[in-house]
Amino acid sequence: MSSIYQINKGIGKPIEFRGLYGQYIAYLAVGLVLLLISFALLYIAGIPLPVILPLILGLGSGLFFTVTSLSKRFGVHGLSKFMAKSSLPQYVKFKSRRVFTVLRTSGKAGR
């Protein structure tokens, strides 16, 4: 008996939703939830609706354009690599050669 198996060709590909990749989907979702909560808090505080709506819509469009530009600029893993690169030191300074001489005497340098 022959069986027909479908091959999943999406294995290893990052999650994509309308041009947003990976963690940027989560960033947008968290930002939208925070905007919803801030809208509710401002409305409960008694601030007039004509003041709240342009503020929330402006912040929401800024959030959307910022997240999409980050996604286009850095790609799937580029933002985490960029943040990691900024925390690397410019150079490493040693005050003695002992670090390197210990490697030579222990026999681990050639392996």
C-alpha positions as CSV (number, residue, x, y, z in Angstrom):
1,M,0.0,0.0,0.0
2,S,1.4,3.4,-0.9
3,S,0.8,6.3,1.3
4,I,1.1,9.9,0.3
5,Y,3.0,12.1,2.7
6,Q,3.1,15.8,2.4
7,I,6.5,17.4,3.0
8,N,6.5,20.4,5.3
9,K,8.7,22.9,3.3
10,G,8.4,25.6,6.0
11,I,10.7,23.9,8.5
12,G,13.5,26.2,9.6
13,K,11.9,29.3,8.2
14,P,11.1,32.2,10.6
15,I,7.6,33.1,11.5
16,E,6.4,35.9,9.1
17,F,3.2,38.0,9.3
18,R,2.8,40.7,6.8
19,G,6.5,41.4,6.5
20,L,7.2,41.2,10.2
21,Y,9.6,38.5,11.2
22,G,10.1,36.7,14.5
23,Q,10.3,38.8,17.6
24,Y,9.0,41.9,15.8
25,I,5.5,40.3,15.8
26,A,5.7,40.1,19.6
27,Y,7.0,43.6,19.9
28,L,4.1,44.9,17.9
29,A,1.6,42.8,19.9
30,V,3.0,44.0,23.3
31,G,2.9,47.6,22.1
32,L,-0.7,47.3,20.9
33,V,-1.8,45.8,24.2
34,L,0.0,48.7,26.1
35,L,-1.8,51.2,23.9
36,L,-5.1,49.6,24.6
37,I,-4.5,49.7,28.4
38,S,-3.3,53.3,28.2
39,F,-6.5,54.2,26.2
40,A,-8.6,52.6,28.9
41,L,-6.8,54.3,31.7
42,L,-7.0,57.7,30.0
43,Y,-10.7,57.2,29.4
44,I,-11.4,56.2,33.0
45,A,-9.4,59.2,34.2
46,G,-11.9,61.4,32.5
47,I,-9.8,62.9,29.7
48,P,-12.0,63.9,26.7
49,L,-12.2,61.5,23.8
50,P,-11.1,64.0,21.2
51,V,-7.8,64.3,23.1
52,I,-7.3,60.6,23.7
53,L,-8.0,59.4,20.1
54,P,-5.4,61.4,18.2
55,L,-2.8,60.6,20.9
56,I,-3.4,56.9,20.8
57,L,-3.6,56.8,17.0
58,G,-0.4,58.8,16.7
59,L,1.4,56.5,19.1
60,G,0.0,53.4,17.4
61,S,1.1,54.6,13.9
62,G,4.5,55.5,15.4
63,L,4.8,52.0,16.9
64,F,3.8,50.3,13.7
65,F,6.2,52.3,11.5
66,T,9.1,51.8,14.0
67,V,8.6,48.1,14.3
68,T,8.3,47.6,10.5
69,S,11.4,49.7,9.9
70,L,13.3,47.7,12.5
71,S,12.2,44.5,10.9
72,K,13.3,45.7,7.4
73,R,16.6,47.1,8.7
74,F,17.8,44.2,10.9
75,G,15.9,41.2,9.6
76,V,15.2,38.1,11.7
77,H,18.1,38.0,14.1
78,G,19.8,41.2,13.2
79,L,18.5,43.3,16.1
80,S,19.8,40.9,18.8
81,K,23.1,40.8,17.0
82,F,23.2,44.6,16.9
83,M,22.4,44.8,20.6
84,A,25.1,42.1,21.4
85,K,27.7,43.9,19.3
86,S,27.2,47.2,21.2
87,S,28.0,45.5,24.5
88,L,31.4,44.1,23.2
89,P,34.5,45.9,24.4
90,Q,36.7,47.8,21.9
91,Y,39.8,45.9,22.9
92,V,41.0,43.6,25.6
93,K,43.9,44.7,27.7
94,F,46.2,42.4,29.6
95,K,48.8,43.6,32.1
96,S,50.9,40.4,32.0
97,R,51.8,37.7,29.5
98,R,50.9,35.0,32.0
99,V,47.6,34.3,30.3
100,F,49.4,33.2,27.2
101,T,52.4,31.5,28.8
102,V,50.1,29.2,30.8
103,L,48.5,28.1,27.6
104,R,51.9,27.1,26.1
105,T,53.0,25.2,29.2
106,S,49.8,23.3,29.6
107,G,49.9,21.9,26.1
108,K,46.4,23.1,25.1
109,A,47.6,25.7,22.6
110,G,48.1,23.4,19.7
111,R,44.9,21.5,19.9
